[in-house]
Structures are given as C-alpha cells and as structure tokens.
C-alpha cells in the first residue's frame, strides 16, 4: 500500500474511497472483532458483583462499537468498489438476514483486474 501518500492505516480503517482486496477486507473485519472482544471479555470477567470499572468498560464498548461500525462500513464500500459495484450496496449490512451472506460473498468474490471507475486495483503498484 505504499506509493500513494493518501493510502495509509487511517484510509484503510476509515476512508470510503478507493479499493481493497479480499485479504485486507477480511483482516479489517478480524481486527475490529478483536478490538470489540476486549471490553466484552472485561465485562464478562466482572461477574454479578458491582464494579467501579463497569462504566469505563461500558464506555469502551460503546466507543469501540461506533468506530467498528464506521470502519466496517468503509471496508465494505471499498470492497464493493474493488469488484466494480457502487458503495451504496453496503446498506445490506444493516439488513440482518442479508449481512452474513453479504460479508461471505465479499470475502470470496475475486478482485476485478485492472483499474475501474473507483481507481487502480489493489494488486497494482501505486495503490
């Protein structure tokens, strides 16, 4: 992902333009699932007794959820761009019966070779 100064980790996790391949798409999902697992695991270890850190854990979960939603949406838009579809199809993530099949489909659908209207492909230099 070197070569273009605007392609960095911030773009990968939060940018809506451009294209990403299958591997980057799946790694983005795995990254955010692991980030959300931290406050969930901390909440699970608290048990039934009241704990002073419960508010902090709850805030961490809320913050992680907002960041995760935006980043997952951005990754899905870029993945849709990579296969040649408009990013508006990412709305399928908000329809519960369609979300899991959409994620699986985007994870296995091959990259459109060469540049398309959304930019150069992830396999090309300068991406």
KEGU-898987 format. One record per residue (C-alpha): residue in three letters; y, x negated, z. Coordinates in steps of 0.2 Angstrom, whole numbers, plus 2048, in hexadecimal, padded with zeros to 3 digits. Last residue first. Layout:
<sites>
ALAYXZ/...
</sites>
This chain:
<sites>
UNK80880C7E7/UNK80E7FD7DE/UNK7FD7F87D8/UNK7F28077D3/UNK7E480E7DD/UNK7EF81A7E7/UNK7F48227D7/UNK8068207D0/UNK81282F7D3/UNK8128417D6/UNK8138467C3/UNK80383C7C0/UNK7FF82A7BF/UNK7EE8237BC/UNK7DD82A7C1/UNK7DD83B7CB/UNK7D48377DB/UNK7C383E7DE/UNK7C184E7E8/UNK7B684A7F8/UNK7C384A806/UNK7CE8577FE/UNK7BE8637FD/UNK7BA86080F/UNK7CC863815/UNK7CD87380A/UNK7BC879810/UNK7C1877822/UNK7D287F820/UNK7CD88F816/UNK7C689A823/UNK7D589582F/UNK7E3898823/UNK7F088C828/UNK7E887D81F/UNK7E988780F/UNK7FC88580F/UNK7F8874808/UNK7F787C7F7/UNK80A87A7F7/UNK8088677F4/UNK80686A7E1/UNK7F58657DA/UNK7F18557D0/UNK7E384D7DA/UNK7EF8417E3/UNK7FD84E7E5/UNK7F08587EF/UNK7ED8497FA/UNK7FF8467FD/UNK801858802/UNK7F285780E/UNK7F8847815/UNK80984F819/UNK80185F821/UNK7F685382B/UNK80684A831/UNK810859835/UNK80286183F/UNK7FD851848/UNK80F84E84D/UNK81185F854/UNK7FF85E85D/UNK80384D864/UNK81385386C/UNK80A863873/UNK7FB85887A/UNK80784C882/UNK81185A88A/UNK801861891/UNK7FC850898/UNK80D84D8A0/UNK80C85F8A7/UNK7FB85B8AE/UNK80084B8B6/UNK8038518C7/UNK7F18588C8/UNK7EA8698CE/UNK7D88698D0/UNK7CC8718C4/UNK7C78618BA/UNK7D48548B5/UNK7C884B8AA/UNK7C985889C/UNK7DC85789C/UNK7DB844899/UNK7CE84788B/UNK7D9853883/UNK7E8848885/UNK7DF83A87C/UNK7D584586F/UNK7E5849866/UNK7E8837861/UNK7D683685B/UNK7D7845850/UNK7E783E84A/UNK7DF82E844/UNK7D083783D/UNK7DB842832/UNK7E583382C/UNK7D5829829/UNK7CE83781E/UNK7DE838813/UNK7DF825812/UNK7CD82480C/UNK7CF8337FF/UNK7DF82C7F7/UNK7F182E7FA/UNK7FF8347EF/UNK8128357EF/UNK81E8407F9/UNK81B84980A/UNK81E83B816/UNK81883C828/UNK80983182B/UNK80882681B/UNK81B826819/UNK81D81F82B/UNK80F813828/UNK81780C819/UNK81B810807/UNK82E80F804/UNK82F7FD801/UNK8237FE7F2/UNK8177EF7EF/UNK80C7F17FE/UNK800800800/
</sites>
